[in-house]
Amino acid sequence: MSQTVDTGSGRKTNRTLVTVAVFIATFMTAIEGTIVSTAMPTIIGDLHGLSIMNWVYSIYLLMTAVTTPIYGKLSDRFGRKPLLTIGLLVFVIGSTLCALSQSMPQLIGARFLQGLGAGAIQPLTYTVLADIYPLDKRAGMIGLNGSAWGIASIIAPLLGGFIVQQISWHWVFAINVPIGLLVIIMIQIFLSEHIKARETRVDYMGIGLLSICLICLMLCLQSLGSAGDVRITLILAAATVVTFVLLLHVEGRQEDPILPLRLFRIRTFVIQNICMLLVAGFLMGFDTYMPIWMQSVLGMNPSLGGFVVTPSSILWLLGAYLAGPLTMHHPPHRATNIGLAFILTACICYIAVPQATAYWVFLVISAVVGFGFGLTITTSTITAQSVVPAGDVGASTSFNTLARSLGQTLMVSIFGIVMNTVIAREVPQYKGLTEDMMNSMINPATAGSIPSRLLGPARTIVFDGLHWIFLVGLVILLMALVANLCDIRSRTLLAEYQNKATTVAPAAADKGGQ
């Protein structure tokens, strides 16, 4: 396979080096969340501001989600190269300011900038791969790119701990600066595009309304899992609905809308994004609660507790690799069903296992669910890219990424409500046990402070809460399966996929759109 791609601009894209740059960029943003979590106790000790520390995470995730569809659509208009470069520059500037922060408000403001940049990096890396690889090679590359998140979950705690202990927490952010600049240089030198100018105006009204809508929606979803004022949640929900209605009205009149409503007439596109939202929600539950299960119920140390998700990262790669051949020989809905079958099997196992289950059993189940994630998520991504016109690949990919973010935000709130409900219901049944003790028990560092006679009941309560979480997860996965079975259109896509298989996406040569 040729390592260069002729984009029609007189220059050729170096496929290998652009792919390396894309992988580095993805890994840089993937490792950011976990490595910051590792460093946060030290950051709080230095900068104080415990009461507002959650905003260090929330503002980053919020701005990433809000800007993702905007960058994706604008990349269809102006090209991947300039938008990805802008995103990387903003991310590097934000990382620099994070490293220089001397107070928690300064750090939160710098994380705001980081999120603005990450909103371009996450979707556009996948879009670039769609541009430079034909369909039969794309699944493997997208799978490898997605596996950066799994690898980051393994490396980040070790790297973060080393940096904090041996150097300074400031370098957790400063390390992004040389890496980001290297990626920018590689993208500028080795990625070539031929862009046709569009005469239509940029949809500034749509950008504004979409941003407000997504901000209200994300804040509403985050407030679901907190003990905040219900009225605020209702106000945010109402604001989301109103701005969404206005957005639909405005976008229906735009010549080149920021949210192309025509995409939502494509049945397969809609269904694959619904599946992505639901599966990503279950993935968030798996990543969040399996280490808690290991540490709180089995009493394992944090290192072994976190290692339980490692087999899923390894088998994710295999699932992603097999997604390509499956989508070439079977309709997309069938490949997705196979992936969902593995995830469902793992979920049922989590529901069925007794409290005293051996650690190695969880490693096996983790491998099964990881294979399912790799197959399902990769298939969803390449399908969403392949069923839309070439000029909408960026918007399609970014919306697929947004669906994943919304699913994770929504479901982590719902799972939190489930766990809190179980704890509030069962704690009064045990004399002397309090909810504060439950919080201490979930943290391995303070679990020893609980009287030994109450440790068993506390573990049983967490175990019951986890089972209810995975029962909710089972319902979510069944909803994804039902939605996917309704995708009749995908049964006719196989011939189209095979015709496209050896052709690089037209968007690589022409970003002028339709």
C-alpha positions, 0 to 999 in steps of 0.5 A: 500500500502506497505511503503517500496520498495524492490530494490533487494539490500538487503535493502528496500527503505522507500517510505514515507520518500523518498517521503517527502525528494523529496517534500522538495527538490523540494520545496527548488528549487521552492521557490528559484526563487520567494524569490530571486525576493522579496529580489533583491531590497534590494540586489541591494541596498547593493551590487549595480550592477544594470546593471548586476542584470539580470545575477543573474536570467539568470545564474541560469536558464541557468546552470539549463537547461544545466545540466538537461539532463546530470544529467538525463542520468548519473542517468540512468547509475550511479543511482539516489541516487549519482547524486541527492546527488551531485546535492544537495551538489552543491546547498548547497555549492552555497547557502552558497556562495550566503549568503556570497557574498559581491559583485554582481559578487560574487553573480552571481558566486555563483548562477552559482553553485546553477544552477549546483545543481538545474539541478539535483534536478528538474528532478531527484526528478520526476525520483525517484518518477517514480522508487518507485511508480507504475503507478497507484499511480505515477500521484498523487505523481508527481502532488503533487511534481509539485504543490510545484511550485504553493505553492512556488509562494504563500509563497515565497513573504511573506517569502522573505519579512519577512526575508529581513525586520526582519533578512537579505537578506543573509538568503534568501540563507542561509536557503537552507543550513540546508534544503539541508543537511537534504534532503541529509541525508534522501536520503542517509538513506532511498533510496536504489538502486541496480546498475549494472555497465556498461562497456561502456565509459561515453560520454564526447564528447556528454556532451561537445557538448550538453552543448555548444548547450544548452548554445548557444540556451538559450542565443539566446532565451533570446536575442530575448526579449532584445533590444540587437544587432541582430548580436549577436542573429544570431551568437548564432543561427548559433552556436546552429545549428552547434553544434546541427548537430555535436552533432547528428553526434557524438551521432549516433556513441556512444555506450551509448550516453548522448542524446539517439537518440532512444528516438526520434523514439518513436512518443508519447515521441516526441509529449508529449515533444512538448506539454510540451514545448508549454504548459509550454510557455503559463504557463510562460505567465500566471504567468508573465502577469496576475499579471501585468494585475491586477496591471496595468489595474485594478490598484490593489496592488501587494498583490492582483495582485499576488493572482490572480494566487493562484486558479490555484495552488490549482486546479493544485492539483486536475488536477494532482490527476485526471491525474492518473485515466484518464491515466489508463482508457483513452489513454494518448492523450485523457487525454492531450486533456481534460487538453488542453480543460480547458486551451484553455477555459481559454485563450479564456476567457482572450481574450474575457473579457472587460477591466473593468472585475471584479477581481473575474472573473479572480479568476474563470478563474485562477482556470480553467486554473490551473486544465488544467495545472495540468492535462496536465503537469502531464499526459505529465510527466508520459507518457514520463516516461512510453513509454521509456525503463526502462534504459532510464527513467532518460534521458526521465524525464530530457528531459521532464524537459528541454522541459519545460525550453526551452518553458518558455524561448522561450515564455517569449521572444516572449511575451516580443516582443509582448508587446513591439511592441504594446507599441511602436505602440500605445504610439505615438497616445497619446500626452504627453505619453512616453514609460518611463511613460509606464514602470512607470505605470506597476510598482504600486509604481510609477504609481501615477507619471503619469498625471491622464489624461494619466493614462486611455490611458496607461491602455488601451495600456497595456490591448491591449498588454495583449490581443495580448499576449493571442492571441499568447498564443491561437495559441500556445495552438492550435499547442499543440492540433494539435500535440497531435491529431497526436499521433496515437500511444498513442491510443494503450498504454492503455493496456500497462499502465494497465499492468504496473499499479501495477508494480514499475518501473524496474529502481528502482531495476536495473539501469544497463539499457539495 
